[in-house]
Every structure is written in C-alpha cells, then in structure tokens.
Amino acid sequence: MVDSQRPALKQPHTERVGPPEPGPADFIHAVGLSKAFSHNNVRIEILRGVDFSLQKGETVAIVGASGIGKSTLLHIMGALDRPDQGALWYQGKNIFLFNDDELAVFRNESIGFIFQFHHLLPEFSAIENAMMPALIRGCKRQIAEESAEAILVRVGLKDRLQHKIGKLSGGEQQRVALARALVLNPLLLLADEPTGNLDKRNSEQVHELLLKLNRDFGMTLVVVTHNMELAGYMSRRVTISEGQLIDTI
C-alpha cells in the first residue's frame, strides 16, 4: 500500500507543451483530461484539464455531490469514454491512442468494473456470470469456470455457485458482480457506488471485501461513493470542484 501522507493528486499546469511523460513509479498518469457535454445547446464543462498520478496498490475515493463529474472521470479512467482532450497512460501506454477495438481488449484484460446496478444476467447462474469476462477474452471454458469458482469462493459464495441471480440476495448479487470484475485478476478495480443499493450490513461486508482484495492482489482501487464510511477506508480522498480534482479530508 502507498503511504497516504505522500503528496496528493497533482494539480493541473497552467501552461503545457505537449503532455509530460509519466514517471517510472506511475501506474496511472493523466494529463489535461477535459470533458464537456451539451444540454439544450448549452456547453457544460465537466472536467477541465485534470492531471493526476496513481501508483500501484493505491486506494482512492472520489466523493462529492451528484453531477460534479465523478462518474465521468471514472468512465474515462476505465476507457469506457474518451476525453475531449488529454492523455491517459497505464504503465507507460497512452491508451487513448488505441483504436476502439484495441481499447476494448485493453479494458477486458486490465480493468475490473463494479457498478451500483450490477448488470448481472438473470437467466444465468452465479458462476456463469462471473466467468463471462474470461469467455470474452477467449479463455477455454474449463479455465474460465475454474477461475470464476476460485474468486466466488474467495468472496464467500462457495455454496451459491449454481444459483440463478434471482435466487440471491442483494448483497450476494453484488459479490457476484465483484467476482466477475476480478476473475481476470485486473490491476485496476473501478467501483461506481458499489454499495449504493445495499443495507448497512451488506455494505460493510462489501467494504471489507474490497479492502481485503486490494491487499491480497495489490490492485489499485478507485471508488466513486457517497458513503463516507467507505471513503474513510481509502488511503486518499478527492473531490471535483470547478472541473478540477482537489483533495478532501
């Protein structure tokens, strides 16, 4: 884990001659990320030249009111959306130079996603849902199934492998979503309100799981959340103000 006392997220430069290269310790490095949307012919700037660097194994909570751009930033970090401007490096690779097909492969191989609404397939079992990313990658079914079973056992669902999603509780369903996100051992896990639909008990269990898996796998964890208890477990907490990332207590 990275020392939470080290310098916070870098603030954007006022002048830039091309995006500076990431440092040797940077797992993720972003420069000048900007994103705007149009609503009723009005341009709304969500992100304005955001810069930041993360190291492997860091845990970061992005907090703040709805509509400030938290999910937009997470989607860009996960290569689900492209910025209007800026560059984003993963382990020295500037991923937005990839074409769409290359970006899809990168997402599948490198990033796990958890959302408030888990988007599980109700007609399939827990293990079938968890093995989907491995099948998409092209893994043999037996290998995909073995990997899915191992991670489902790890998140406490040993006795629920063959249960259809509709037969699982909300907390169990979110554990399946977590297993699905981790089945390919991603270096980065992105979670968007992962406990937003759970009661306190199940939320706490998911919190504990996220932190344990972060420690066990050494993966970088970035969580968008309104849950300040979950945010408090992270080594760093940031928010977005006027399109910029700033540290928060």
N, C-alpha and C positions, 0 to 999 in steps of 0.2 A: 504494500500500500504506500501511497505517496504522502509525504508529510503535509498535513493540511495547513501548516504555517508558511509554506513556501509562497513566493509571490503569486498574486491572484491572476485571473484571466487578464491577458494583455489588452490594453485599451487601444483603440484604433489610431493610426497615424494620421496626421492632417495632410501630409504630402507623401507620395509614394511613386517611385519609378519602377513599375512592374512589381509583382508580388514577391516579397522576400522568400527565400527557400526555408523549409523547416529546419530546426536544429536537430542534431543527432539524437537527442533524447525525446523528441516529439513523436508521439504515436499518432496524434491527430493535430493538424495545423491548418488554421483557416485565416485567410486574409481578405478583407474587403467584401464580405458577404452582404449583398444587398438584395432585397426582395420587395416588390410593390404589387398591389392589386388595384383594380379599378372597380368602383362601385358607383352606379348612377353617373357615369362619366367623370367621377372624381378619383384622382390617383391617391392611393393611400400607401405611404411608405411604412412597411412593417419592420424591415431590418435596414440599417444604414451603415454600411461599411464595417461590419462586425469582424473583429480579429480575436482569435483565441488559440491556445495550445493546450493539449491534454497529453498526459503521459500514461503509459500502460498501467492498468490497475486502479486508476483514479475512480472515485465515486463523486458524481456531481448531481445536485438537484437544481432544476430550473423552476423557480417559483414566481408567483405574482398573479395579478388579476387576469381574468379571461380577456382575450382579444389583444394582448400585448405582443404576440408573436412567438410564444413558447413552442407551440406545436409546429409552426412554420419552420423555426430553427431546427427542431428535431427532425422534421422530414427532410430538410436539406442535409443534415448530418448523416441521415440514413440513405441518402441518394434516392429518395422517393420523389424528390422535386429538385429542379435545378435553380440556382440563384440567378437573378438578372445580371449580377456582376459578382466577381470574386473568384477565389480559388480555394480548394479544399484538398489537402493531402492526407492520405492514410499511409503510414510507413513509407513516406517518400514518394508516393504515387499521386499525381494530381488527377483525381478521379473524374472531374468534370471535363477532362479532355477525352474521356471514353465516349464511344457512341452508345446508343441506348441498349443494344444487345450486350456490349461489354459491361455496362453499368449494371444490368440485370444479373449477370454472372457474378460480379463483384458483391452485390447485395446478398445473394444467396450464399456465397462462400464465406463472407466476412462479418455479417451483421445479423444479430437477432433482434426481433421486434416483439414488444408486448403492448397491447392497446387496452383502453378501458373496456371496450367491447371486443371480446376475444376473437370473433370471426372464426370460430370453430365450425366444422362441417357436421351438422346434427345427425346425418344419416350414417356417419362413421363412428367407430369406437375411439376410445382414448388413444390407444396405441397407433391406430391408423392415422389419426390427426397428427400425432407427434412425429410420425415418420415422413410426413409429406415433404418437408424441405430436402430430406435425403433422397427421396424418389425424384424430386425435381432436378436435383444435381445429377442424377443418373446412377446413383448407387444401386447395387443389387438389392432386391427386396429383402433377402435374409439379413444383409448387413444393416440396412435401414431399420428393420424391425428390431434387431439386437441393440442398436444404438438408442432407439426410441424406448425400448423396455428399460435399458440401464438408467436413462435420465428420468423416466417416470418413477422408477423405484427410488431414485435419489430425491425426488420431490414428494415422496410419501404416498404414491398411488400404486403400490405393488398389487393391491387387491382390486384395482379398478381398471386394469389394462383393457379388458374386453367390454367394458360398459359403454353403451352409447352415450353421447354427450348429454342428451336429455335426462338421463338417469343419474347424473352427477349434480352435486350441489354447486352453488356459485363459486365457492372457494376452490372446489375440486376442478371446476372448469378452468379457472384462472391458472391452476397448477398445470393443467394440460397445455394451456397456451404458453406457459413458461417453459415446459419441456420441449414443445415444438420450437420455441425460439432458440433453445440451447442444443438441439440434437446434433448440430454440425460443429459444436464447440467454437462458436464465434469469438473473435477477440473483442467485440463491442456489443453490448446489450443496450438497446434504447427502449425505454418504457414511457408510455404516454398515459398518465393517470391509471397506473396498473391496479390500484385498489379503490378506484372511484365508485364501483358498484358493490363493494363488499362491506359487510358489517365489521365492527371493531375487531372481533376475534379473528376473523379470516384475514383482515388487513394486516394485523400483527404477524400472523403466520407467513404471509407473503413477504412482509418486510424482512423477517428473519431469514427466509429462504434467499432473497435477493442478496443480502449481505454475505450469507454463508457461501453462496455460489461464486460471488465476487472474490472471496478469499480463496476458495478451493481452486478456482480456474484461473485466477489472476486477470480476469477480463475487466475491461473498462465499462463502467456503468453510468449512464446518463438518464435521469428520471425527470420528467415533467410532472409536477404534482401540486395540488392544493393542500395536501396532507402535510402539515408542518412537523408532525411526529416522524414521518418517513424522511422528510427533508433533513431533519435533525440528525439522522443516522449517517448522512453523506459527509464526506470529508470537505466538500466545498458546496456553497450555496450561492446561486447567482439569480439575477432577475434581468428583465429587459426594460429599459427606460429610454424613451425617445429613440427607439431603434438600436440602442447600444446595450451591450452586456455590462452589468455592474455587479460587484459583489454585494451580498446582503448578509446580515448577521442571523 
